[in-house]
Amino acid sequence: MSKIFGSMESEKPQAHPPQDHPLGETVTDVLTFLKSKARRLHKQVEKGSSVHVGRMRALPGMASSTDQELIGQVKRRLCLNVIAMELGFRTWAALAHAMEGDEVGGDFGTILCPKRMMVHQNIWLADYKEAVEIKAEHGGYLLGYRRQFFIADSDYLQDLGLDPERDEWERMDRNWVEPGDLNARARLYARLFAERLPA
């Protein structure tokens, strides 16, 4: 079935050639890339670009601010938060913690289960140990959504935009929450981020 999906993907027109690791190889590479996006956003807001100023309205308390108010209040940390929110995290700190850590109690944001993916039948759990047991018994991929856990199948990953056959999954023991290899997870995060980041 993955060959069918792969052939459909190759027929899609691409604006630029695909890259194996579009934002980098490591956690540090990916975070550095995202920081550079925040730096560019900051500069564009300071220049008064209406598109970029509009992105700042996603921040709490800024929806009704005028363009001039937003331009006057722009700070790099706010731009980092905008980037994080566009990627499904509440703040930059939450995104960085999710990328750098492998703690069960962390917030994984919504990037692994955007609204369009709610049509899939997944096994949802609040208890991590139970999620690990179910994955061990039935297989699948253990993913995180905010502070919850779910087991998904390979069709889910395909629809999400991740190839379930990538080596990174085996390096992570198919466990996004406590991966055996943080850099492998960072490469998968990078693939999702590359699709969702505004140009």
C-alpha positions as CSV (number, residue, x, y, z in Angstrom):
1,M,0.0,0.0,0.0
2,S,2.9,2.4,0.7
3,K,4.0,1.9,-3.0
4,I,0.6,3.2,-4.1
5,F,0.9,6.2,-1.8
6,G,4.5,6.7,-3.0
7,S,3.5,6.7,-6.7
8,M,0.7,9.3,-6.0
9,E,3.2,11.5,-4.2
10,S,5.6,11.4,-7.1
11,E,2.9,12.7,-9.5
12,K,2.3,15.8,-7.4
13,P,4.0,18.9,-8.9
14,Q,6.7,20.2,-6.6
15,A,7.8,23.8,-6.3
16,H,11.3,22.8,-5.4
17,P,13.2,19.5,-5.3
18,P,12.5,17.3,-2.3
19,Q,15.2,17.2,0.4
20,D,15.7,14.2,2.6
21,H,16.0,16.3,5.8
22,P,14.5,19.7,4.8
23,L,15.3,21.6,8.1
24,G,18.3,19.7,9.3
25,E,19.6,16.4,10.8
26,T,19.5,17.2,14.6
27,V,17.4,18.8,17.2
28,T,19.8,21.7,17.2
29,D,19.6,22.1,13.4
30,V,15.8,22.2,13.4
31,L,15.6,24.7,16.3
32,T,18.2,26.9,14.7
33,F,16.2,26.8,11.4
34,L,13.0,27.8,13.3
35,K,14.9,30.6,15.1
36,S,16.0,31.9,11.7
37,K,12.3,31.9,10.6
38,A,11.4,34.0,13.7
39,R,14.3,36.4,12.9
40,R,12.9,36.9,9.4
41,L,9.4,37.3,10.7
42,H,10.7,40.0,13.1
43,K,12.4,41.9,10.3
44,Q,9.4,41.7,8.1
45,V,7.0,43.0,10.8
46,E,9.4,45.9,11.6
47,K,9.3,46.8,7.8
48,G,5.5,46.8,8.1
49,S,4.7,43.9,5.8
50,S,0.9,43.5,6.2
51,V,1.1,39.7,5.7
52,H,3.7,39.3,8.5
53,V,2.1,41.8,10.8
54,G,-1.2,39.8,10.4
55,R,0.6,36.7,11.6
56,M,1.3,38.4,14.9
57,R,-2.5,38.7,15.5
58,A,-2.4,35.0,16.5
59,L,-0.8,35.9,19.8
60,P,-3.1,36.1,22.8
61,G,-4.4,39.6,23.3
62,M,-3.2,40.9,20.0
63,A,-6.1,40.0,17.7
64,S,-7.6,43.5,17.8
65,S,-4.3,45.4,17.8
66,T,-3.7,47.8,14.9
67,D,-0.8,47.3,12.5
68,Q,1.1,50.1,14.1
69,E,0.6,48.8,17.6
70,L,1.9,45.4,16.5
71,I,4.9,46.9,14.8
72,G,5.7,48.9,17.9
73,Q,5.4,45.8,20.2
74,V,7.2,43.3,18.1
75,K,10.0,41.4,19.9
76,R,11.9,38.3,18.9
77,R,10.3,36.2,21.6
78,L,6.9,37.1,20.3
79,C,8.0,36.0,16.8
80,L,9.2,32.7,18.2
81,N,5.8,32.2,19.8
82,V,4.1,32.9,16.5
83,I,6.2,30.3,14.8
84,A,5.5,27.8,17.5
85,M,1.7,28.5,17.4
86,E,1.7,28.0,13.6
87,L,3.3,24.6,14.2
88,G,0.7,23.5,16.8
89,F,2.4,24.5,20.0
90,R,1.2,27.0,22.6
91,T,4.6,28.7,23.0
92,W,8.2,28.6,21.8
93,A,9.2,27.1,25.2
94,A,6.7,24.3,24.7
95,L,8.0,23.6,21.1
96,A,11.6,23.6,22.3
97,H,10.8,21.3,25.3
98,A,9.0,18.9,23.0
99,M,11.9,18.8,20.6
100,E,14.7,18.5,23.2
101,G,13.0,16.3,25.8
102,D,11.8,12.8,26.0
103,E,9.7,13.2,29.1
104,V,6.3,11.6,29.2
105,G,4.6,14.6,31.0
106,G,5.5,17.0,28.2
107,D,3.1,18.8,25.9
108,F,3.4,17.5,22.4
109,G,1.2,20.2,20.8
110,T,-1.3,19.4,18.1
111,I,1.0,18.8,15.1
112,L,0.6,15.0,15.3
113,C,-3.2,15.2,15.2
114,P,-4.4,18.2,13.3
115,K,-8.2,18.5,12.9
116,R,-8.2,17.0,9.5
117,M,-6.8,13.7,11.0
118,M,-9.7,13.3,13.5
119,V,-11.5,11.0,10.9
120,H,-9.0,8.2,11.7
121,Q,-9.8,5.6,14.4
122,N,-6.9,5.7,16.8
123,I,-6.6,4.3,20.4
124,W,-6.5,7.3,22.8
125,L,-5.1,7.0,26.3
126,A,-4.3,9.3,29.2
127,D,-1.9,6.9,30.8
128,Y,1.5,6.5,29.2
129,K,2.2,3.0,30.7
130,E,-1.1,1.7,29.3
131,A,-0.2,3.2,25.9
132,V,3.1,1.4,25.9
133,E,1.5,-1.9,26.8
134,I,-1.1,-1.6,24.1
135,K,1.5,-0.7,21.5
136,A,3.6,-3.7,22.6
137,E,0.6,-6.0,22.3
138,H,-1.0,-4.7,19.1
139,G,1.8,-2.8,17.3
140,G,1.4,0.6,15.7
141,Y,3.0,3.9,16.4
142,L,2.8,5.7,19.8
143,L,2.3,9.4,19.3
144,G,1.6,12.4,21.6
145,Y,-1.2,15.0,21.4
146,R,-0.8,17.8,24.0
147,R,-0.6,15.7,27.2
148,Q,-2.3,12.6,25.9
149,F,-1.2,9.6,23.9
150,F,-2.5,7.7,21.0
151,I,-1.7,4.6,19.0
152,A,-1.9,5.1,15.2
153,D,-1.4,2.8,12.2
154,S,0.8,3.3,9.1
155,D,-2.2,4.7,7.1
156,Y,-2.5,7.5,9.6
157,L,1.1,8.4,9.3
158,Q,0.8,8.4,5.5
159,D,-2.1,10.8,5.7
160,L,-0.3,12.9,8.2
161,G,2.6,13.3,5.7
162,L,5.2,10.9,7.4
163,D,6.5,7.8,5.7
164,P,6.0,4.9,8.2
165,E,8.9,3.0,6.4
166,R,11.5,5.6,7.3
167,D,14.4,4.3,9.4
168,E,13.7,7.0,12.0
169,W,10.7,5.0,13.3
170,E,12.8,2.0,14.1
171,R,15.5,4.2,15.8
172,M,12.7,5.6,17.9
173,D,11.1,2.1,18.6
174,R,8.0,3.6,17.0
175,N,7.6,5.7,20.1
176,W,7.3,9.5,19.6
177,V,6.9,10.2,23.3
178,E,10.1,8.4,24.6
179,P,12.2,7.9,21.4
180,G,15.4,6.0,21.5
181,D,16.9,8.7,19.3
182,L,15.9,12.4,19.7
183,N,17.6,13.4,16.4
184,A,15.5,10.8,14.5
185,R,12.4,12.3,16.0
186,A,13.7,15.8,15.1
187,R,14.0,14.8,11.5
188,L,10.4,13.6,11.5
189,Y,9.3,16.8,13.2
190,A,11.2,18.7,10.5
191,R,9.2,17.0,7.8
192,L,6.0,18.1,9.4
193,F,7.3,21.6,10.1
194,A,8.4,22.1,6.5
195,E,4.9,21.4,5.3
196,R,3.2,23.8,7.8
197,L,5.5,26.8,7.9
198,P,4.4,29.8,5.9
199,A,6.9,30.7,3.1
